Amino acid sequence: MANSQNNFKATQIKFERVEKAYNEKWETLQKFIKAAGYSTDFSMLINAYKAEGKLEIWLKDKSDKTYSLFRTYDFCAHSGTLGPKVIEGDGQTPEGFYYINVFNPMSSFHLSLGVNYPNSVDSVRTGKDRKTGGDIYIHGNCVTVGCIPLTDEKIKEVYILGVEARNSGQEKIPVNIYPFKMTDGNMRKYAVQFPAQTSFWKTLQPGYLAFEKNQRAVDVKEVKGKYVVK
């Protein structure tokens, strides 16, 4: 199994942009990883907040139970408003609990990490007669229709960290996309502006609060169009 894991990085680094990203960023990133107390055998979790325009990278050593915050990146552009993506072409960035399912080293947006939208919760909410849309990525460049752009320089770092986590055997890197930091105060504030979203947001908040409390990957089930935190 170790060979197949290590092959992931070896395969990725054959692509020119990935090799260049490693040449430019990896030596410095390794120093910060070591200084923060992690080994290079780490797992990764991503939290993104639409209102704040922040993408957080959390890491933990394989032997640790809890994650700690390693880096925060600013979104470079925004698309749509608060509230989840529902149908193809609505310009919305999804909200929910996802994971990285694509590493694209030849993206039109430099490098990109695909998110497994739509999941079953999205599909139920969209309904059978409408299209959910897809192709949601964390990517470079500074334009977006529903994705999370970080600029080319920042995506190089996030992409490398993702490759390293995947290469260490992490099959699913969580990507939790929230409308905002889901404190009770923020829930009240944004519920006034977006009353139609409140019931959906109430299904996201327990996941947010559980991670804030425990810094552990949250076990979220998708049940009949809703998120249920175990």
C-alpha atoms as an extended CHARMM CRD file, in Angstrom:
* protein
*
       230  EXT
         1         1  MET       CA              0.0000000000        0.0000000000        0.0000000000  PROA      1               0.0000000000
         2         2  ALA       CA              2.8770000000        2.3640000000        0.7520000000  PROA      2               0.0000000000
         3         3  ASN       CA              3.9800000000        2.1420000000       -2.8490000000  PROA      3               0.0000000000
         4         4  SER       CA              0.5870000000        3.1370000000       -4.2180000000  PROA      4               0.0000000000
         5         5  GLN       CA              0.4770000000        6.0650000000       -1.7950000000  PROA      5               0.0000000000
         6         6  ASN       CA              3.9460000000        7.2720000000       -2.6780000000  PROA      6               0.0000000000
         7         7  ASN       CA              3.0900000000        6.9010000000       -6.3450000000  PROA      7               0.0000000000
         8         8  PHE       CA              0.4660000000        9.6050000000       -5.9810000000  PROA      8               0.0000000000
         9         9  LYS       CA              3.0570000000       12.2970000000       -5.3670000000  PROA      9               0.0000000000
        10        10  ALA       CA              5.3680000000       10.7980000000       -7.9620000000  PROA      10              0.0000000000
        11        11  THR       CA              2.5850000000       10.8910000000      -10.5560000000  PROA      11              0.0000000000
        12        12  GLN       CA              1.5420000000       14.4380000000       -9.6710000000  PROA      12              0.0000000000
        13        13  ILE       CA              5.0580000000       15.8270000000       -9.7080000000  PROA      13              0.0000000000
        14        14  LYS       CA              5.5170000000       14.7070000000      -13.3120000000  PROA      14              0.0000000000
        15        15  PHE       CA              3.2130000000       17.5680000000      -14.2740000000  PROA      15              0.0000000000
        16        16  GLU       CA              5.1070000000       20.7750000000      -14.9250000000  PROA      16              0.0000000000
        17        17  ARG       CA              2.9700000000       23.0470000000      -12.7430000000  PROA      17              0.0000000000
        18        18  VAL       CA              3.1070000000       20.6940000000       -9.7660000000  PROA      18              0.0000000000
        19        19  GLU       CA              6.8630000000       20.2850000000      -10.0890000000  PROA      19              0.0000000000
        20        20  LYS       CA              7.2450000000       24.0720000000      -10.2760000000  PROA      20              0.0000000000
        21        21  ALA       CA              5.0100000000       24.5220000000       -7.2150000000  PROA      21              0.0000000000
        22        22  TYR       CA              7.1810000000       22.0750000000       -5.2600000000  PROA      22              0.0000000000
        23        23  ASN       CA             10.3750000000       23.8050000000       -6.4020000000  PROA      23              0.0000000000
        24        24  GLU       CA              9.0380000000       27.1990000000       -5.3380000000  PROA      24              0.0000000000
        25        25  LYS       CA              7.0960000000       26.4210000000       -2.1650000000  PROA      25              0.0000000000
        26        26  TRP       CA              7.9050000000       23.0800000000       -0.5820000000  PROA      26              0.0000000000
        27        27  GLU       CA             11.2010000000       23.8890000000        1.1330000000  PROA      27              0.0000000000
        28        28  THR       CA              9.6860000000       26.8790000000        2.9510000000  PROA      28              0.0000000000
        29        29  LEU       CA              6.4310000000       25.0460000000        3.7080000000  PROA      29              0.0000000000
        30        30  GLN       CA              8.3810000000       22.1640000000        5.2520000000  PROA      30              0.0000000000
        31        31  LYS       CA             10.1160000000       24.5900000000        7.6000000000  PROA      31              0.0000000000
        32        32  PHE       CA              6.7830000000       26.0190000000        8.7320000000  PROA      32              0.0000000000
        33        33  ILE       CA              5.3220000000       22.5100000000        9.1000000000  PROA      33              0.0000000000
        34        34  LYS       CA              8.2560000000       21.4620000000       11.2680000000  PROA      34              0.0000000000
        35        35  ALA       CA              8.1870000000       24.7020000000       13.2920000000  PROA      35              0.0000000000
        36        36  ALA       CA              4.4800000000       24.1510000000       13.9890000000  PROA      36              0.0000000000
        37        37  GLY       CA              5.3120000000       20.7290000000       15.4280000000  PROA      37              0.0000000000
        38        38  TYR       CA              3.9790000000       18.4560000000       12.6730000000  PROA      38              0.0000000000
        39        39  SER       CA              5.8340000000       15.6650000000       10.9510000000  PROA      39              0.0000000000
        40        40  THR       CA              5.5840000000       15.4510000000        7.1630000000  PROA      40              0.0000000000
        41        41  ASP       CA              3.2040000000       12.5120000000        7.6320000000  PROA      41              0.0000000000
        42        42  PHE       CA              0.0890000000       14.5850000000        8.2400000000  PROA      42              0.0000000000
        43        43  SER       CA             -3.6360000000       14.6940000000        7.5810000000  PROA      43              0.0000000000
        44        44  MET       CA             -5.3940000000       17.8340000000        6.3910000000  PROA      44              0.0000000000
        45        45  LEU       CA             -8.8210000000       19.4320000000        6.7710000000  PROA      45              0.0000000000
        46        46  ILE       CA            -10.1750000000       22.5410000000        5.0530000000  PROA      46              0.0000000000
        47        47  ASN       CA            -12.7670000000       24.9510000000        6.4790000000  PROA      47              0.0000000000
        48        48  ALA       CA            -14.0450000000       27.7150000000        4.2060000000  PROA      48              0.0000000000
        49        49  TYR       CA            -16.2220000000       30.6730000000        5.2440000000  PROA      49              0.0000000000
        50        50  LYS       CA            -18.0110000000       32.5690000000        2.4940000000  PROA      50              0.0000000000
        51        51  ALA       CA            -18.9670000000       35.7840000000        4.3280000000  PROA      51              0.0000000000
        52        52  GLU       CA            -15.4740000000       36.1860000000        5.7730000000  PROA      52              0.0000000000
        53        53  GLY       CA            -13.8010000000       35.0960000000        2.5300000000  PROA      53              0.0000000000
        54        54  LYS       CA            -11.3980000000       32.8480000000        4.4490000000  PROA      54              0.0000000000
        55        55  LEU       CA            -10.0900000000       29.3600000000        3.7310000000  PROA      55              0.0000000000
        56        56  GLU       CA             -8.4360000000       27.6060000000        6.6730000000  PROA      56              0.0000000000
        57        57  ILE       CA             -5.9600000000       24.7400000000        6.3980000000  PROA      57              0.0000000000
        58        58  TRP       CA             -5.9200000000       22.5340000000        9.4840000000  PROA      58              0.0000000000
        59        59  LEU       CA             -3.2760000000       19.8110000000        9.9130000000  PROA      59              0.0000000000
        60        60  LYS       CA             -2.6240000000       16.9880000000       12.3330000000  PROA      60              0.0000000000
        61        61  ASP       CA              0.0100000000       14.3040000000       12.6330000000  PROA      61              0.0000000000
        62        62  LYS       CA             -1.2940000000       10.8430000000       11.8790000000  PROA      62              0.0000000000
        63        63  SER       CA             -0.8170000000        9.8560000000       15.5250000000  PROA      63              0.0000000000
        64        64  ASP       CA             -2.7330000000       12.8960000000       16.8490000000  PROA      64              0.0000000000
        65        65  LYS       CA             -6.4730000000       12.9770000000       17.3980000000  PROA      65              0.0000000000
        66        66  THR       CA             -6.9800000000       16.7200000000       17.0020000000  PROA      66              0.0000000000
        67        67  TYR       CA             -6.2690000000       19.2040000000       14.2220000000  PROA      67              0.0000000000
        68        68  SER       CA             -4.6800000000       22.6250000000       14.6650000000  PROA      68              0.0000000000
        69        69  LEU       CA             -4.8290000000       25.6470000000       12.3880000000  PROA      69              0.0000000000
        70        70  PHE       CA             -1.8180000000       25.8560000000       10.0730000000  PROA      70              0.0000000000
        71        71  ARG       CA             -2.6840000000       28.5350000000        7.5200000000  PROA      71              0.0000000000
        72        72  THR       CA             -5.4980000000       30.9050000000        6.5530000000  PROA      72              0.0000000000
        73        73  TYR       CA             -5.9040000000       32.1240000000        2.9790000000  PROA      73              0.0000000000
        74        74  ASP       CA             -8.1510000000       34.8720000000        1.6520000000  PROA      74              0.0000000000
        75        75  PHE       CA            -10.5810000000       34.1830000000       -1.1710000000  PROA      75              0.0000000000
        76        76  CYS       CA             -9.4620000000       36.2210000000       -4.1710000000  PROA      76              0.0000000000
        77        77  ALA       CA            -13.0070000000       36.7300000000       -5.5010000000  PROA      77              0.0000000000
        78        78  HSD       CA            -16.5830000000       35.8710000000       -4.5250000000  PROA      78              0.0000000000
        79        79  SER       CA            -19.5100000000       34.4470000000       -6.4370000000  PROA      79              0.0000000000
        80        80  GLY       CA            -23.2190000000       34.6470000000       -5.6370000000  PROA      80              0.0000000000
        81        81  THR       CA            -24.6040000000       35.4080000000       -2.1820000000  PROA      81              0.0000000000
        82        82  LEU       CA            -24.8910000000       33.5170000000        1.0910000000  PROA      82              0.0000000000
        83        83  GLY       CA            -26.9390000000       30.3540000000        0.8420000000  PROA      83              0.0000000000
        84        84  PRO       CA            -26.1160000000       27.0100000000       -0.7820000000  PROA      84              0.0000000000
        85        85  LYS       CA            -25.7720000000       26.1460000000       -4.4340000000  PROA      85              0.0000000000
        86        86  VAL       CA            -29.0640000000       24.6510000000       -5.6190000000  PROA      86              0.0000000000
        87        87  ILE       CA            -29.1570000000       24.5300000000       -9.4110000000  PROA      87              0.0000000000
        88        88  GLU       CA            -26.7820000000       24.6680000000      -12.3210000000  PROA      88              0.0000000000
        89        89  GLY       CA            -25.9370000000       28.2300000000      -13.3460000000  PROA      89              0.0000000000
        90        90  ASP       CA            -27.0240000000       29.9390000000      -10.1250000000  PROA      90              0.0000000000
        91        91  GLY       CA            -23.4780000000       31.2040000000       -9.5540000000  PROA      91              0.0000000000
        92        92  GLN       CA            -23.5580000000       30.0220000000       -5.9500000000  PROA      92              0.0000000000
        93        93  THR       CA            -20.6780000000       28.5070000000       -4.0210000000  PROA      93              0.0000000000
        94        94  PRO       CA            -21.9340000000       25.3410000000       -2.2570000000  PROA      94              0.0000000000
        95        95  GLU       CA            -22.3870000000       25.0910000000        1.4900000000  PROA      95              0.0000000000
        96        96  GLY       CA            -22.0220000000       21.7570000000        3.2310000000  PROA      96              0.0000000000
        97        97  PHE       CA            -19.6670000000       18.9440000000        4.1520000000  PROA      97              0.0000000000
        98        98  TYR       CA            -17.5400000000       17.6880000000        1.2760000000  PROA      98              0.0000000000
        99        99  TYR       CA            -14.1400000000       16.2100000000        0.4770000000  PROA      99              0.0000000000
       100       100  ILE       CA            -11.5250000000       16.6270000000       -2.2410000000  PROA      100             0.0000000000
       101       101  ASN       CA            -12.2110000000       14.2200000000       -5.0890000000  PROA      101             0.0000000000
       102       102  VAL       CA            -10.0460000000       15.6630000000       -7.8900000000  PROA      102             0.0000000000
       103       103  PHE       CA             -6.4590000000       16.8710000000       -8.1330000000  PROA      103             0.0000000000
       104       104  ASN       CA             -6.1850000000       18.6960000000      -11.4490000000  PROA      104             0.0000000000
       105       105  PRO       CA             -2.5760000000       19.6120000000      -12.3290000000  PROA      105             0.0000000000
       106       106  MET       CA             -3.5990000000       20.9980000000      -15.7290000000  PROA      106             0.0000000000
       107       107  SER       CA             -6.4600000000       23.2390000000      -14.6600000000  PROA      107             0.0000000000
       108       108  SER       CA             -7.5550000000       26.2780000000      -16.6470000000  PROA      108             0.0000000000
       109       109  PHE       CA             -7.0760000000       28.0440000000      -13.2950000000  PROA      109             0.0000000000
       110       110  HSD       CA             -3.4380000000       26.9700000000      -12.7810000000  PROA      110             0.0000000000
       111       111  LEU       CA             -3.9790000000       24.1450000000      -10.2620000000  PROA      111             0.0000000000
       112       112  SER       CA             -7.2840000000       23.0370000000       -8.7920000000  PROA      112             0.0000000000
       113       113  LEU       CA             -8.7330000000       20.7630000000       -6.1240000000  PROA      113             0.0000000000
       114       114  GLY       CA            -12.1820000000       19.4270000000       -6.9370000000  PROA      114             0.0000000000
       115       115  VAL       CA            -14.8960000000       19.1420000000       -4.3130000000  PROA      115             0.0000000000
       116       116  ASN       CA            -17.4710000000       16.3270000000       -4.4320000000  PROA      116             0.0000000000
       117       117  TYR       CA            -20.4540000000       18.6100000000       -5.0610000000  PROA      117             0.0000000000
       118       118  PRO       CA            -23.2180000000       17.5650000000       -5.5110000000  PROA      118             0.0000000000
       119       119  ASN       CA            -23.5400000000       15.1230000000       -2.6460000000  PROA      119             0.0000000000
       120       120  SER       CA            -26.8150000000       13.4340000000       -1.7330000000  PROA      120             0.0000000000
       121       121  VAL       CA            -27.9940000000       16.4040000000        0.3820000000  PROA      121             0.0000000000
       122       122  ASP       CA            -27.5200000000       18.7420000000       -2.5870000000  PROA      122             0.0000000000
       123       123  SER       CA            -29.2820000000       16.3600000000       -4.9480000000  PROA      123             0.0000000000
       124       124  VAL       CA            -32.3380000000       16.0460000000       -2.7030000000  PROA      124             0.0000000000
       125       125  ARG       CA            -32.6050000000       19.8100000000       -2.2950000000  PROA      125             0.0000000000
       126       126  THR       CA            -32.3270000000       20.4450000000       -6.0400000000  PROA      126             0.0000000000
       127       127  GLY       CA            -35.0010000000       17.8770000000       -6.8950000000  PROA      127             0.0000000000
       128       128  LYS       CA            -35.3390000000       15.4560000000       -9.7710000000  PROA      128             0.0000000000
       129       129  ASP       CA            -36.4350000000       17.9150000000      -12.4240000000  PROA      129             0.0000000000
       130       130  ARG       CA            -33.5230000000       20.3500000000      -12.1140000000  PROA      130             0.0000000000
       131       131  LYS       CA            -29.7790000000       20.0540000000      -12.5920000000  PROA      131             0.0000000000
       132       132  THR       CA            -27.4950000000       20.5080000000       -9.5980000000  PROA      132             0.0000000000
       133       133  GLY       CA            -24.5270000000       21.6700000000      -11.6480000000  PROA      133             0.0000000000
       134       134  GLY       CA            -21.0350000000       20.5900000000      -10.6640000000  PROA      134             0.0000000000
       135       135  ASP       CA            -17.3430000000       21.2940000000      -11.2750000000  PROA      135             0.0000000000
       136       136  ILE       CA            -16.7250000000       23.0690000000       -7.9770000000  PROA      136             0.0000000000
       137       137  TYR       CA            -13.0470000000       23.6780000000       -7.2820000000  PROA      137             0.0000000000
       138       138  ILE       CA            -10.5930000000       25.4320000000       -5.0040000000  PROA      138             0.0000000000
       139       139  HSD       CA             -8.3020000000       26.9150000000       -7.6290000000  PROA      139             0.0000000000
       140       140  GLY       CA             -5.8150000000       29.5710000000       -8.7300000000  PROA      140             0.0000000000
       141       141  ASN       CA             -6.4560000000       32.6840000000      -10.8050000000  PROA      141             0.0000000000
       142       142  CYS       CA             -8.8610000000       35.3080000000       -9.4890000000  PROA      142             0.0000000000
       143       143  VAL       CA            -12.1880000000       34.6990000000      -11.2330000000  PROA      143             0.0000000000
       144       144  THR       CA            -15.0440000000       32.4690000000      -10.1560000000  PROA      144             0.0000000000
       145       145  VAL       CA            -18.5180000000       31.2160000000      -10.8470000000  PROA      145             0.0000000000
       146       146  GLY       CA            -19.3260000000       29.2100000000       -7.7400000000  PROA      146             0.0000000000
       147       147  CYS       CA            -15.7740000000       28.1000000000       -6.9430000000  PROA      147             0.0000000000
       148       148  ILE       CA            -13.2120000000       29.3120000000       -4.3930000000  PROA      148             0.0000000000
       149       149  PRO       CA            -10.2980000000       31.1240000000       -6.0770000000  PROA      149             0.0000000000
       150       150  LEU       CA             -7.1020000000       31.7960000000       -4.1010000000  PROA      150             0.0000000000
       151       151  THR       CA             -4.6180000000       33.2170000000       -6.6810000000  PROA      151             0.0000000000
       152       152  ASP       CA             -1.9660000000       31.0780000000       -8.3530000000  PROA      152             0.0000000000
       153       153  GLU       CA              0.6250000000       31.6230000000       -5.6170000000  PROA      153             0.0000000000
       154       154  LYS       CA             -1.6970000000       30.4900000000       -2.8220000000  PROA      154             0.0000000000
       155       155  ILE       CA             -3.1180000000       27.4810000000       -4.6610000000  PROA      155             0.0000000000
       156       156  LYS       CA              0.4380000000       26.1900000000       -5.1390000000  PROA      156             0.0000000000
       157       157  GLU       CA              0.7430000000       25.8570000000       -1.3580000000  PROA      157             0.0000000000
       158       158  VAL       CA             -2.7090000000       24.3830000000       -0.7870000000  PROA      158             0.0000000000
       159       159  TYR       CA             -2.2770000000       21.9320000000       -3.6700000000  PROA      159             0.0000000000
       160       160  ILE       CA              1.1070000000       20.7230000000       -2.3640000000  PROA      160             0.0000000000
       161       161  LEU       CA             -0.3110000000       20.2530000000        1.1420000000  PROA      161             0.0000000000
       162       162  GLY       CA             -3.1670000000       18.2530000000       -0.3740000000  PROA      162             0.0000000000
       163       163  VAL       CA             -0.7630000000       16.0650000000       -2.3640000000  PROA      163             0.0000000000
       164       164  GLU       CA              1.3090000000       15.4090000000        0.7610000000  PROA      164             0.0000000000
       165       165  ALA       CA             -1.7530000000       14.4750000000        2.8380000000  PROA      165             0.0000000000
       166       166  ARG       CA             -3.0570000000       12.2110000000        0.0800000000  PROA      166             0.0000000000
       167       167  ASN       CA              0.3790000000       10.6920000000       -0.3350000000  PROA      167             0.0000000000
       168       168  SER       CA              0.4390000000        9.8960000000        3.3870000000  PROA      168             0.0000000000
       169       169  GLY       CA             -2.6760000000        7.7980000000        2.8960000000  PROA      169             0.0000000000
       170       170  GLN       CA             -5.5160000000       10.2420000000        3.5930000000  PROA      170             0.0000000000
       171       171  GLU       CA             -8.1110000000        9.1050000000        1.0760000000  PROA      171             0.0000000000
       172       172  LYS       CA            -10.6460000000       11.8440000000        1.8500000000  PROA      172             0.0000000000
       173       173  ILE       CA             -9.5290000000       15.3420000000        2.7560000000  PROA      173             0.0000000000
       174       174  PRO       CA            -12.5780000000       17.0780000000        4.3160000000  PROA      174             0.0000000000
       175       175  VAL       CA            -13.7010000000       20.3930000000        2.8220000000  PROA      175             0.0000000000
       176       176  ASN       CA            -16.3370000000       22.0370000000        5.0080000000  PROA      176             0.0000000000
       177       177  ILE       CA            -17.8760000000       25.0890000000        3.3350000000  PROA      177             0.0000000000
       178       178  TYR       CA            -19.8660000000       27.3410000000        5.6520000000  PROA      178             0.0000000000
       179       179  PRO       CA            -21.8010000000       30.5140000000        4.8240000000  PROA      179             0.0000000000
       180       180  PHE       CA            -20.0360000000       32.2330000000        7.7450000000  PROA      180             0.0000000000
       181       181  LYS       CA            -18.4980000000       31.3590000000       11.1060000000  PROA      181             0.0000000000
       182       182  MET       CA            -21.6010000000       29.7610000000       12.5450000000  PROA      182             0.0000000000
       183       183  THR       CA            -21.6940000000       31.2040000000       16.0500000000  PROA      183             0.0000000000
       184       184  ASP       CA            -25.1230000000       31.7970000000       17.5580000000  PROA      184             0.0000000000
       185       185  GLY       CA            -24.6060000000       35.5500000000       17.1060000000  PROA      185             0.0000000000
       186       186  ASN       CA            -23.8410000000       35.1990000000       13.4210000000  PROA      186             0.0000000000
       187       187  MET       CA            -26.7740000000       32.8400000000       12.9680000000  PROA      187             0.0000000000
       188       188  ARG       CA            -29.1330000000       35.4700000000       14.3630000000  PROA      188             0.0000000000
       189       189  LYS       CA            -27.5490000000       38.2360000000       12.2860000000  PROA      189             0.0000000000
       190       190  TYR       CA            -27.6530000000       36.4240000000        8.9500000000  PROA      190             0.0000000000
       191       191  ALA       CA            -31.0640000000       34.8320000000        9.5650000000  PROA      191             0.0000000000
       192       192  VAL       CA            -32.5270000000       38.3420000000        9.4300000000  PROA      192             0.0000000000
       193       193  GLN       CA            -30.9280000000       38.9530000000        6.0090000000  PROA      193             0.0000000000
       194       194  PHE       CA            -31.5240000000       35.4620000000        4.5780000000  PROA      194             0.0000000000
       195       195  PRO       CA            -34.6090000000       34.0160000000        6.3170000000  PROA      195             0.0000000000
       196       196  ALA       CA            -35.1500000000       31.4030000000        3.5980000000  PROA      196             0.0000000000
       197       197  GLN       CA            -31.7820000000       29.7940000000        4.4160000000  PROA      197             0.0000000000
       198       198  THR       CA            -32.1960000000       29.5320000000        8.1750000000  PROA      198             0.0000000000
       199       199  SER       CA            -33.5650000000       25.9890000000        8.3390000000  PROA      199             0.0000000000
       200       200  PHE       CA            -30.7550000000       24.6690000000        6.1190000000  PROA      200             0.0000000000
       201       201  TRP       CA            -28.1150000000       26.5510000000        8.0880000000  PROA      201             0.0000000000
       202       202  LYS       CA            -29.3810000000       24.9410000000       11.2840000000  PROA      202             0.0000000000
       203       203  THR       CA            -28.3080000000       21.5810000000        9.8270000000  PROA      203             0.0000000000
       204       204  LEU       CA            -24.7750000000       22.9210000000        9.1950000000  PROA      204             0.0000000000
       205       205  GLN       CA            -24.2340000000       24.6090000000       12.5550000000  PROA      205             0.0000000000
       206       206  PRO       CA            -23.8580000000       21.4290000000       14.6790000000  PROA      206             0.0000000000
       207       207  GLY       CA            -20.9240000000       20.3400000000       12.4810000000  PROA      207             0.0000000000
       208       208  TYR       CA            -19.2960000000       23.7440000000       12.8300000000  PROA      208             0.0000000000
       209       209  LEU       CA            -19.7760000000       23.7980000000       16.6220000000  PROA      209             0.0000000000
       210       210  ALA       CA            -18.5330000000       20.2180000000       17.0660000000  PROA      210             0.0000000000
       211       211  PHE       CA            -15.2900000000       21.0140000000       15.2490000000  PROA      211             0.0000000000
       212       212  GLU       CA            -14.8360000000       24.2900000000       17.1400000000  PROA      212             0.0000000000
       213       213  LYS       CA            -15.1860000000       22.3840000000       20.4080000000  PROA      213             0.0000000000
       214       214  ASN       CA            -13.1270000000       19.2740000000       19.6630000000  PROA      214             0.0000000000
       215       215  GLN       CA            -10.8860000000       20.0860000000       16.6490000000  PROA      215             0.0000000000
       216       216  ARG       CA            -11.6220000000       16.6080000000       15.3340000000  PROA      216             0.0000000000
       217       217  ALA       CA            -12.9560000000       15.6770000000       11.9110000000  PROA      217             0.0000000000
       218       218  VAL       CA            -16.7190000000       15.6750000000       12.3220000000  PROA      218             0.0000000000
       219       219  ASP       CA            -18.6280000000       12.5040000000       11.5030000000  PROA      219             0.0000000000
       220       220  VAL       CA            -21.4830000000       13.8420000000        9.3870000000  PROA      220             0.0000000000
       221       221  LYS       CA            -24.0770000000       11.6180000000        7.7850000000  PROA      221             0.0000000000
       222       222  GLU       CA            -26.2400000000       12.5960000000        4.8170000000  PROA      222             0.0000000000
       223       223  VAL       CA            -29.7770000000       11.5240000000        5.6870000000  PROA      223             0.0000000000
       224       224  LYS       CA            -32.7940000000       12.3300000000        3.5010000000  PROA      224             0.0000000000
       225       225  GLY       CA            -31.4860000000       15.6630000000        2.2960000000  PROA      225             0.0000000000
       226       226  LYS       CA            -30.0850000000       16.7720000000        5.6480000000  PROA      226             0.0000000000
       227       227  TYR       CA            -26.7540000000       16.6960000000        7.4560000000  PROA      227             0.0000000000
       228       228  VAL       CA            -26.7980000000       14.8080000000       10.7300000000  PROA      228             0.0000000000
       229       229  VAL       CA            -23.8040000000       15.0520000000       13.0790000000  PROA      229             0.0000000000
       230       230  LYS       CA            -23.1370000000       11.8070000000       14.9170000000  PROA      230             0.0000000000
